[in-house]
């Protein structure tokens, strides 16, 4: 009997210990599950700090961190992009034509009637200010600013805005896909790019949304400028100084973020690449190089604006002269067609410039951050 009681007692103790151990294990598992997000955030921050040498409010000395980036000069690299496009002018010319046709059919062109009304408004309100060569040049410049800022385009419907965004996105993807395969030595036709480049459209769209969000600080600066101008806030010395300081700071924040996101739009087109992974990779590429790459992107935009000015302003003067001689061709939409053509060429040019700049950066032999 004594032996049996001892066995029963041992069994009870063993069961009690096992139950206690199970409760402890359950508690440990619950705690681990609760801590999973915090551990993940900690690991991500540790990985981020190991990849990025800069620290907030701490100066990073150049002697402690040097990352080279060998690039051709501004004019030399622009010439390289032009030569690549000219070598494959048939493919990219057909792509520009496809862009023009789709935009004209689904979005619409600038209105010739609105352009004529705009010229009549300038002539009736100028009071002789646009006489002579320089007067015509000034009027052409003002018309150029009006046309370039959408002064000839009626308000687009939601469907037209969606079509415009999809067409630009598909032109970007087609340009990147064609250039990637051409530089790899493949022979292809435009239809190959149109049919095969649309696979990463959803990841590209998500990265584009991130880019739009990053432009919000600059948009706030623009909205603030409109409000400050209407209320007379910019007339005061101290108020104007504070406003421009804040507006400049907001613009710098947007420029800082979009510099890497522009490259993420290229990286996300790689097979199997996810949007956040593309943004992270692009950010790592920018470390120690952001200002130099940003200057290249600004140079690209300045070149596009100057090209528009050199083409549209003389064309406006020619349009006014030729229609003054032959009023019967006033219906001819010379300027709207030129705007559509320049829009298509500009989208392809900027896509090619950014992709070739990205290739030069990844071909650099400097160590990763």
C-alpha positions, -999 to 999 in steps of 0.1 A, spaced: 0 0 0 28 24 9 45 17 -25 12 24 -43 6 57 -25 41 68 -34 36 60 -71 3 79 -71 19 109 -54 48 109 -79 23 108 -108 4 138 -94 36 158 -89 47 149 -125 13 159 -139 14 192 -119 49 199 -132 39 191 -168 8 214 -166 29 242 -151 55 237 -178 28 238 -205 14 270 -190 49 285 -190 55 274 -226 21 290 -236 30 322 -219 64 323 -236 48 317 -270 23 345 -264 51 369 -254 71 359 -284 41 365 -307 35 399 -291 72 408 -295 74 397 -332 65 431 -346 89 449 -323 117 424 -331 111 429 -368 112 467 -365 144 464 -345 160 441 -371 149 464 -399 164 495 -381 196 476 -374 199 465 -411 190 501 -422 217 517 -400 243 491 -411 236 501 -448 234 538 -443 264 556 -428 247 590 -423 231 599 -390 206 626 -382 221 658 -369 256 644 -372 281 655 -398 295 628 -421 330 638 -429 342 631 -465 374 615 -453 354 589 -434 331 580 -462 340 584 -498 320 568 -526 330 575 -561 307 578 -591 324 582 -625 300 597 -650 306 616 -683 301 653 -684 266 668 -687 269 675 -724 288 642 -731 262 621 -714 233 639 -731 251 632 -764 253 595 -755 216 593 -748 209 611 -781 231 587 -801 214 556 -785 180 569 -795 191 580 -830 207 546 -836 173 530 -829 153 558 -843 129 536 -861 118 517 -830 115 548 -808 99 568 -836 72 542 -839 68 543 -801 64 581 -802 38 577 -830 19 551 -809 19 575 -780 6 603 -801 -22 582 -816 -33 567 -783 -32 602 -766 -52 618 -794 -79 591 -794 -83 585 -756 -72 618 -740 -75 644 -768 -53 671 -782 -50 708 -773 -78 729 -788 -71 750 -818 -101 771 -810 -88 779 -776 -54 788 -791 -71 812 -815 -91 827 -787 -59 831 -766 -42 850 -795 -72 872 -800 -72 880 -762 -35 890 -764 -40 912 -794 -71 930 -779 -55 937 -746 -19 944 -756 -25 981 -766 3 979 -791 28 963 -767 35 934 -791 46 954 -821 78 948 -840 101 918 -838 107 919 -800 70 924 -794 62 893 -815 89 874 -796 75 885 -763 40 875 -773 53 841 -785 70 836 -752 38 843 -733 19 820 -756 45 793 -750 41 796 -712 3 794 -716 5 763 -739 31 746 -718 11 749 -686 -20 735 -701 -37 767 -712 -50 751 -744 -64 719 -727 -99 717 -714 -105 701 -680 -100 664 -684 -126 639 -671 -116 612 -647 -115 586 -675 -92 608 -695 -69 613 -666 -67 576 -661 -60 570 -698 -33 596 -697 -16 580 -667 -18 545 -682 -4 557 -716 26 575 -699 32 544 -677 31 520 -706 54 543 -726 79 543 -697 78 505 -694 82 500 -731 111 525 -733 130 508 -704 123 473 -717 135 482 -752 166 498 -740 174 469 -716 172 444 -745 189 466 -771 219 471 -748 220 433 -742 225 428 -779 190 415 -787 172 424 -820 136 433 -815 107 452 -829 83 477 -813 56 451 -809 80 430 -787 83 459 -763 46 467 -763 36 431 -757 63 421 -731 69 453 -711 36 454 -693 43 426 -668 55 449 -640 28 475 -644 13 470 -610 46 472 -590 55 503 -612 22 518 -604 27 513 -567 62 529 -568 47 558 -588 21 563 -560 50 565 -536 66 592 -558 34 612 -558 32 610 -520 68 622 -518 58 653 -540 32 664 -514 57 687 -495 65 705 -528 28 707 -536 21 723 -502 48 749 -510 31 757 -543 -3 760 -527 12 781 -499 27 804 -525 -7 809 -541 -23 817 -508 5 840 -497 4 859 -530 -33 865 -528 -32 877 -492 -2 900 -496 20 880 -472 50 881 -495 50 920 -493 65 920 -458 102 914 -453 102 890 -423 70 872 -434 84 867 -469 117 855 -456 100 829 -433 77 818 -461 105 812 -486 126 794 -460 97 770 -452 88 766 -489 124 759 -498 127 733 -470 96 715 -482 109 715 -518 142 701 -507 125 673 -488 106 663 -519 137 664 -541 156 643 -515 131 615 -516 121 615 -553 158 612 -564 160 576 -553 123 568 -562 130 577 -598 156 550 -599 132 527 -581 109 530 -611 136 514 -632 146 487 -606 110 476 -601 109 465 -638 134 437 -631 119 402 -630 107 392 -595 113 426 -580 89 439 -554 81 476 -549 95 480 -514 126 461 -523 131 484 -553 127 515 -531 152 501 -506 177 492 -533 174 526 -550 179 543 -516 211 523 -510 224 533 -544 219 570 -535 242 570 -504 270 594 -511 258 601 -546 224 618 -542 234 654 -550 253 644 -581 224 623 -594 199 650 -585 219 675 -606 218 651 -635 180 649 -632 177 686 -630 199 690 -661 175 666 -679 145 687 -670 162 719 -680 171 704 -713 135 694 -719 122 729 -711 148 745 -733 139 722 -762 103 731 -758 111 768 -758 134 765 -789 108 746 -809 75 761 -798 84 798 -797 97 800 -833 68 778 -844 43 802 -828 59 831 -847 57 811 -879 21 801 -873 11 837 -867 30 848 -899 17 821 -922 -19 824 -910 -17 862 -914 -9 857 -950 -34 829 -957 -63 832 -932 -80 803 -949 -57 779 -930 -66 792 -895 -82 759 -888 -49 741 -892 -38 729 -856 0 734 -861 7 743 -824 -15 715 -809 1 689 -831 36 702 -822 27 700 -784 15 664 -788 47 655 -807 70 672 -782 51 655 -753 57 620 -768 93 628 -775 98 642 -740 84 611 -723 107 588 -743 137 610 -739 133 613 -701 127 575 -698 158 568 -718 179 594 -700 170 580 -665 175 544 -676 209 550 -691 219 571 -660 208 542 -639 230 518 -660 260 541 -655 255 541 -617 252 503 -614 283 499 -636 304 519 -612 329 499 -594 326 515 -559 316 494 -530 280 493 -519 269 514 -489 
